[in-house]
Structure formats: C-alpha cells, structure tokens
Amino acid sequence: MTNAAFYFEEEAYSLGGAQIVGRQSAGHGFLRAFAQHANVGALYGYSTGQSGVDAFERFVRPLRPNLPVHGLTVPTLTRLQDVGCLFYPGPDLAQQAWRREFFGSASWSLCGITHTLATKRVMESIVELLAAPVEPWDAVVCTSTAAREVVTGLLEAQGEWLAARLGATALRLPRLPVIPLGVDCDTYAFSAEERARARQTLGLETHDIAVLYVGRMSFRAKAHPLAMYRALAMASGGHRVVLIEAGQFANERAAAAFTEARAALCGDLAYRALDGRDSAAWRNAWAAADVFCSLSDNIQETFGLTPIEAMAAGLPVVVSDWDGYRDTVRDGVDGYRIPTLMPVPGAGQGLAIRHALDVDDYNQYIGLLSQFTAVDIEAAAQAFRLLFADPQLRRQMGLAGRQRAREVYDWRHVVAAYQALWGELAQERAPHANATPRRWPARMDPFAVFASFPSAKLGPDAWLQRTGLDSAAVARLRGLAVVSFASPALPPAEAISNLLARVPADAPVRLRSILAAVPHHEQAWMMCTIAWLAKLGALRVSMSPR
C-alpha cells in the first residue's frame, strides 16, 4: 500500500478561476480521484503554511469522510519519511530536491508531472534537474509519449552543455514514466433521456448532426479554429450540421476574432455557443453531441483531456495527430487522427531568439508557432464526411472509444498506476536510506557563509558572565516590537530563565560547561540563544576569562 503527500497550493487544484487551464482540471481530477479510489490508510497534504493544509482538508474530507486526513507543514516536514513520497503538481522538482537535502536525499521520493512544457519557466525548471539533487528514486511523470520526448530532449541538450562547460559526465536523472491523465467515466454516462433533453434545450432537431468543440477559445494558445471551420464547411453538404463551441474567451477581442473567422469560413453552419464555466451548459454540450472535434496545433498542449472525455461520452472523435492525442485516439477505431505538419528542426531558431530576447511574449510565441503548423484540412473534411454519412460508424467508433476510456483512462486505473510507481520508487530508495545529508550550497548555515563578518565567533571555549539584567528585564525587552518579531525562533521564557540562572554574576563560566548539560541536538540552538542574550545585554561574552 503506497502513498504520497500532495503538495497543495489551492491554485493548482482549483476550478473556480475566471480562466480554467488544463493543469488545473488535471490536478483537480487527480486529487479528487486519489481521495476517492486510492488504496491507502490516510490522506496527506503538504503546504508551507497552515492555510494550505486547511484548504487541502476542505478539498478531500468530503470525498472520503472515514479516512484520516493529515496536514504537513514545514515544522512537520520530516513526517514525509513515513509517507514515502511527495507529489508535486508540476515538473519543477529542483527546489523540492534541495529542500530534502537537509534530511538526506533518500528520506523520501519526489514525484512531479508534466503539463504545459513550452513556457520559459517550465523549460528552465526541467534543465535545472541535472544540477539539482534529484535521484533515480524520483520521477517526473510524462502524460504522453510526446511529452517524454520533449523532456528527454531538453535534458540531453543540457547534459551536452554541462559536459562541454564543466566536463560533467555522471548525470543522475529522475525516472520519466508515461502515465496518462484520467477521466471519471461515470460523469459522461448519459442516458437516452438525458441526451434527448440536452438536444431539445439546445434546439437541435432529430436529424441534426452536432459537432462539439470543448476548451478554451484561444487561437494563440489552444487550437487554431481555421482548420476545423474550413473542414466543416467542406464536409457539411447534404447534412444539417450544428457546431457547438463550449468554452470561454479570454476577452472580447478574442471572441470577436472567432466570430469573424467563423462567419468567413463556415458562416452557413448552424452554431451554438456555450459557456464552459456553466456546469449545466457544459453537461448539455457533451450529452447533445454526435461528433467531437479538437484539431490542436499548439505546443501549449501536451496531453489533451477533452478527447478522452469525448471517448468516455461515447462520441467518435476527429483530432489532430498531435502530442498526447497520438497516444489516446486510435485512428480508424475511436475516430480519426488528422495529419499535421511543421518545419524541420533548425527552421524555428529565429522564433526562439525573438522569445528569448522578449520581443515576443509567451502567448505571441506559441501563437506564431501555431501559424507555422498545418493541419490537413482535406483529411479532416473527409473524416467528417464519413462520420456525417454513416450513423452506424458513429455508434461503432463511439462505443470503441467508450470501452477504451473505461479500460485505460478511467481515474481508477490511473491512480493505481501512480501507486505502483511510488512503490517502485520506494524499492529504489530503500538501499540508500542511511545516506548522510549533504549541504545545499545556496542555503548553507549563514553563520558559516558570513563567518568573515564578525570580530569573534561564539563557540564552546567562550566565557559567559551575567550583567545587571534579570529575567524580568529580558522579558520586557522581548516585548518590544523590534525584538518580538523574532519570537517564533526564540526559546520560551522559562528556558531563558533557567539558562540565566546557570550563569553566575560574580565570575565568568565556560560555555562548554553549560553545553555539557544540554542534549547534543539542542546545543547549536543554545549558542544562538546565548548570542541573543548578549545582544540584549543580559550576558557578557568574552573569548578569555576576565
């Protein structure tokens, strides 16, 4: 029974924002499914603050009321050793690996996941893995074969650079397994009655063929609409085709751009626009549709949830032969994958330079790349023609897709795959359990980094002597705002009183003798406390007896 603590930042799992992106839908679905279906004895969330673990508990508690929920924060971080793994909702494991170094690199495993791979931040975080203390018992789950090839290519390029620059040859890499995202298939199990009501609500006639697109309406960052609009116009002859677009626009300019393109390219088609944030409208869209279409041509996409949602809904799909769609949709079985085309490697260096030098922001960069990626419009039109002309083919492909979704992509199977992975990571980690913690060079003991600053260093050989300030005076000083801000890092008043009582006022005492009565793991903090009392003037410190 393997488990993991979920690194919880509410934004990564929330569906309540004005613009919902794929990683949020995927994160929300995975955590929800894990809470419902995982074979575990408790649910664990980790956040750097209490508000984060409280939000985690609010999220998971209703899903499995009888299962204990534990929130871990920085003071209880060592409990990850008992859990065994920390799941992080992105590929950027470097920071988490460095933080783990304080406790030892084999204290627990780290598991990240790929979503969008095209941003500067994500690409930089992936290449940073080679210089960070990630280990073979860590993993970055790639949601598609195409995503793994991107990650592998970035790591190989960075490895070549490190070899040329530093002579580095022994590179330690995390595992890069491919585990898809999932879908709750039961959510898309529509009855004949529900389908009829949805079609009536949308004003669809019995013989209307409803083609559905679901997702963000962005020609820069999702699926450029030109290929879908043109292919539908070419294939609709002799059929009453109704295009349903269920999504959301970033702004009015984007909405106007889609309206203009639709009018110019397929203006004769009947059309329904639905707000993807409206749960009832969203459900009606899925229930009413006959065919699903997503001709993604954008590097922002890496997996693509909507085709497997469509398969779960029993819809034949027409998708581009692109990124994760290539793994999920079987061409000619669940629907059709439409060929795509982009220039050979080397032709895009100018675009990379424009983005690197901030001539183009991210949205413009990926939008420009989309302009140089072609989807075969004639092939898409032919796929639509075949599906429009043959209701039996639509049913056959829809049933095949529904079966595949239940057997491969239902969250139950995906959660089980993650638990199996975490078990393998634990076995890989076990022989290294007693590894000595290493220093994090950029986060070393500040008294070591800045040792050249002070006149002297407080150590066991220092001599201590009381001044005229007693415990009550120290307490009053501690109450000042210029001092009290440090209270979380200061010992309790009783401990300070006990320490002062052990230092005589009439003669100096060796710090070593005081430390001898303190447990070894508390001695470093005892020296910090003594330095603080010296700062307040309650102790006089000298390097030799006076």
N, C-alpha and C positions, 0 to 999 in steps of 0.2 A: 504494500500500500504506500505509494509515493505521493508526496505532497509538495506544494510550493507556497510561499507567501507572495501575494500580489503587491507589487509596488503601486501604490494608489495615489494618483493625482486625479481629482474628480473630472477635470477637463478631458482626460484621455478615455474616459468611460461614459461620458455624458451625451445624451441625445437631446438636450434641452437648448442648445445654442441656436443662434439665428442661421448659421450655416453649418450643417452636419456633414462631416467628411468621412471617407471610408474607414480611416483608422479608428474613429470614434464608434462607428457602427460595429466594426470588428471587435474592438475592445469590450464594448457593452455586451455583445453577443457571447463572447468567450467567457467573460467573468460570470455572466448570468448562467450559462450552460454548465460551467465548472461547479458553481454553487449548487445547481440542481442535480447534476449527474455524477460528479466525481466520487470515486470510491475512497473516501477519506474520513478520518475521525473528527476533524475540526477544520475550520476555515481561518486562514491567516492573511492579514493585510499589514503592509508596512508603509509608513509615511514618516516624513521628517518632523511632522507636528501632530499634535493630538487632533486637530480639526480634520486632518486627512484620514486617520483611523476611525474617527467617528462617522465620517461620510462613507467609508468602506462598510462599516457595520450596518448603516442605514440601507446600503445597497443590497447586501447579501442576506441579512437577517430574515426578511420576509420570504425568501426563496427556499430556505431550509430551516424552519424555526427550531427544530430539535437538535441542530448541530451547533456545538460550541463555536463562538467567533472570538478570535484573539487579535488584538491590535498591537503591533510592534512599532515602537518609535526609537529614536537614537539611543536613549538610555537602556533599552532592552534589545538592542540590535544583535547581541550575542545569542539570542534565542533562535536566530536563523540556523545556528549549528544543529539544533534539534529538528527544525523543519526540513532542512536539507537543500533547499533551492529558493532563490529569489527570482520571480518572474517580473521582467521589466517590459513595459509596453512599447518598445522600440528597439532598434539595433545598437544604440549607443551605450555599450556596456563598459566603456573605459573608466568612467568616473566611478561606477559601482565596483569595478575590479580594484581600483586604487583604494577605495574605502575599506574593502575587505582585507587589504594588506595589514591593517592594524591588528587583525585577529589571526592572520595566516591565510594563504591563498587557497588552502584546501578546507577551510572552515565550512563553506557551503558552495553550491554551484550557482551559476548565473545563467538565466535563460532569457534571451531577447527575441524579438520578432521583427521582420521587415514589413514595412508598409510602403509608403512612397520612398523611392530611392533617388530621386532626381534633384533634391534640394542640396544646396551647398553644405548646410549643417549636417545632413544625413551622410553625404559622401565623406565629409571630413571625419565624422564620428566613426565610420567604418574603417578608414585607413588608420585612424588612431589606435585601433585594436592591436596593431602589430607592435606598438611601443608600450602598450599597457599590460598589466599582469593578468591577462586572460589566460586560461588554461584549457587543456583538452577536455576537462570535465565541465566546461561551459559550452553554451550553444547559442547561436543566432538562428532561429527557425526562419527558413525562407518559405514564403507561402506559395511559391511556384518555381518550376524549373528555370524559367527565365530570370526570376529574381535571384536565384542562387548563382546563375552565370554572371549577373551584374556584380554581385558581392565578390565572387571569386576573382573577376577581372580587376576590380579595384584593389583587392588585397595583393594580387600578383604584381600589379604596377607599383604599388607602394613598396613591396618586397624588393623589387628590382632597384628602386630608388635608394632604399636603405643599404642594399648591398654595394651600390656604386659609391654612396656617400660615406658609409661607415664600415664597410666590409662585413656587414651583418649577413650571416648565412643560416643560423639556427633560429628560426622563427616559430613561435608557439601560437597555434591558431585554435580558435574555438571550433566546435563541430558546426556544420552547416546543413542540418537535415531539412528535407522538404516536407512540411505538413501544411495542408491547405487550411483555409478558413472554413467555417462551417455555417450551417443554416438550421433553424428549427423547422423541420419539415412539416410538423403538425400545424404551424401557423399558416401554411399555404395549402392546406387541405380544404378546398372549397366544395361545398355540396352543390348539386344541380340547382337547388332552390336559391342558394346564395348567389350563384353565378347569374341566374335569371334576374334577381333583384338588382344586382350591380349593373347589368346591361340596361335594365329599364331606367335606373337612376341616371345613367349617362346618355340616355336617349338613343340607344343602339337598337336597330331592327334585327329581326331573326337572321337575315342573310348578310348582315354587315360583317366584315372581317376587321377586327380591331387589332391593330399593331401597336404594341406598347414599348415605350422607352421610359426607364426609371433612372433617376440620378440627378446630380447637379447639372443645371443647364449652363454650361460654360464651353464656349468654342475654343478658349485658350487652354483649359486645364482638365478637360474630361474627354468628350467625344465630339469631334467637329461634326456638325449636322449635315454638311453638304452631301456626303456620300449617301446617307440614309434618305434624305429628301429626294435626291435625283433618282435613286434606285426605286423608291416607292412610286414616283411619278411614272417611271418607265414600265413598272410591272402592274399598275392598277387597272389597266384597260380591261373592261368587261366585268369588273368587280367593284362593289361599293366598299372601298377601304376607308377606315376611320383611323387616323393617327391619334394616339393618346400619349401625351408627354406629361409624366408625373414627376415633378422635381421642383427646384427652386432656383431663382435667378439671384445673382449677387447684387444686382442693381437694375434700375430702369433702362440704362443704356444697353445692358446685355439682353434684356427682354425685347427691346426694340430691334436689336440686331437679329435675333432669332425670328421675330415676326417678319422682318424684311426678307430674310433668306427663305423662309417657308413660303411666303407669297410669291417670290420669284421662281422657286424651284418646284414646288408641288402645291400651288395655290388652289388647284381643283379638288384636292383631297378634303374630306370632312375632317374636322380637328376638334380635339378636346384637350384643354389644359387643366391640370390638377395640381394642387399644392401638395408637394411631397411631405410637408410637415403635418398635414392634416391626416390623422390616423384613419379616419373613416374613408376619406377620398383615396388614400393610399391603398387601402384594402379593396375598395371598389375597382381600382385600376387593375390590380392583379386578378381579381375574380372575373372581370369582364373581358379580359384579353383573349385573343386567339393565337397570336404570334408575338414573340418577344424579339426586340432588336437592340443591339448595342455594338456599333461599329467604332469602337475605341481606336484612336490613333495617337495617343498621347503618352509620353513617358512618365507622366504623373501616375498612371495606373500601373500596378504590379500584379494584382490578382484578379479583382473584379468579382464582387459579391453578387451582383444582380443576375448574371447568367445562372448561377446555381439556385438563386431564389426562383427564377423563372422555371427551371427544371423541377424544383420542388412543387411548383404550382401546376405542373403538367403541361407547360407550354413548349412548343417547338421553338428553337432559338436560331436567330440569324446574327452571328457575331463576327467580328474581325478575327483573323488568325494572328493574334497579338498577345503578348505577355502571358498572364495566367489563364486566359481563355483557351490557350493551346493545350493546357493540361485538363481543363474541366469539360470542355464540349467535344464530343466525338463527332467528327464530320460525317454527315450522312446517317447518323444514328439518332443523336439527340437534336439535331438541327444541321446547320451549315456554318462552317468557318470560311470566311471570305478572305482571299489572299491580300496581303499588304506588301508595301514596297517602300524602302528608304535607301538613301545613297550609301555607297561603300564607306567603311571606316577611313577617316582622313578628310573626307569632304566637309565635315562639320567643325573643323578646328576654328574657323572664323567665328562661328556661333558661340563656341566655348569661350573664346577670348572676349567677345562682347559681354558675356555674362560674368566672367571672372573679373573684368575691369568695371563692372557696374554700369555699363552702357545700357544693358537690358536687365530689368528686374526679373525675378523668378517667373512670374506669370507670362511676361513677354517672351522670355527664353523658351519655355515649354510650348507656348503658342506658336512661335516661329518654327520650332522643330516639327510641330504638327502640320504646318503648311508644306513641309517637305517630306511628309509621309502620306503615301497614297493608298487608299482602299479601292479594290477593284469594283467599280460601280456596276459594270455589266454583270459580273458574277453575283453581286448582291441582288440585282434585279432578277436574275434567273432563279436564285433561291426563293425570292418572294413569289415569282410566277408559279413555281412548283407547289409551294405551300398554299397559295390562294386557290389554285385549281383543284386541289385534292384534299377534301376534309379528312379522308381516311389516313392520308400521310401525316396530317397534322396530329391526329389522335395517336398514331403509331409512334411518332417521334416524341410526343408529349409524354406518353406512358414510359418510353425508354428513359427519358430524362428524369422522370419522377422516381423510377426504380433506382437509377444511378445516384440520385441525390440522397435517397434513404440509405443506400448501402455504403456510400463513400463519404458524403458530405454532411450528413446529419451530425449535429454537435456531439452526440453521444460517442460517435466514432472518433471525432477529432480530440475530444477530451481524453479518451483512452490512449490515443497516440501520444499526447503530451505526457501523460503519467508514465507510459512505457519509456519515453525518452528520459524523463527525470530519474527513473530507476537505473537506466544505463549510465547516466552521468554520475550517480551515486556510487556505482560499482567502480567507475574510472577514478573517482576521487578517493575512495577508501584507503588505498595503499599509501596515500600522501597525508593522512590525517594529522600526523605529528610534525608537519613541516613548520619550521621556525618562521615567525612573521618577519617580513623584510621591510625596510624603510621606504616610505613614499617620498621621493626626493623633494617634491614641491610642497610637501606638508610635514616636514620634519619638526622635531621638538624645537620651538622657537628659541629656547634658551641655548640650544646648540647652534642654530643658524646665526643668531645675533650675539654669540659669545664674545665677539670683539668689541661690543659696545660698552659694557660697564667697566668700572675701575677694578672690581673684585667679584668673585663668584662665591655664592653661599654654598658650602659643602660640609661634610661631616666634621672637618677639622676647625670649623669656625667656633668662636666663643660668643656666648649669649649672656646678657645681663638685663635685669629689669630696669625700667625707668620709673618715673613717678606716676604713670598712668595705670590704673587698675582696670578690672573687668568692666566695671560700670562706665568708666570713661571710654573704653573701647566700644562698648555698646552704643554710647551716644554718638561717637564718630561714625559708627557703622550706619546710623540712621540718617546721616547727611546724604542728600541726593547724589553728590559727587562720589560717594562710596557705595551707597546701597544698590546702584545699578549692577554691581558685581556679586550681589548676594547669591545667585544661583551657583556660583563657583566657589563660594566661601563655606567653611565648616560652620556647624551650629554654634551658638553662643556657649553652650555647656562645654564643648570640646576646646574652645578658646580659653575659657576659664581654667580648665584642667591643665592646659599647656602652660599658661602663665604661672600657675601655682607651682610648677616644677622648675621654674627658673628663679633662682634667688636674686634678691635685690642688692645684697651686700658683697657678692663675689661672682665673677663670671663662671659659667658652666660650659663644658664642651658639648656641642651639638650632637656629637657621636653618642654620648651617654643618653641623651633623650631619645634618639632614634633607636637605640637598642631595645627600648621597651615598646616599640611600635611594630606591628606586623610589616613584613617586608613590602607587601603590595601597597601599603599606605605611606611609606617613607618619603616617596617623591612629593606627594601632596603635603606632607608635614613640612617639608622645606619651603614649599610655596606659601604655606600659612605663616611660617616664621618670617619670610620676606615681607609678607603683607603687614604683619605686626610691626616690623621695622619701619615700614612705610608710614604707619600711623604714629610712630614714635613711642610705641609701647615696649619695644625691645631695642637694645643697643647691640649691634653686631660688630665684631672685630675679628681680624684674622690671627690675633695673638692675645693672650691674657693681659689685662692692664693692671 
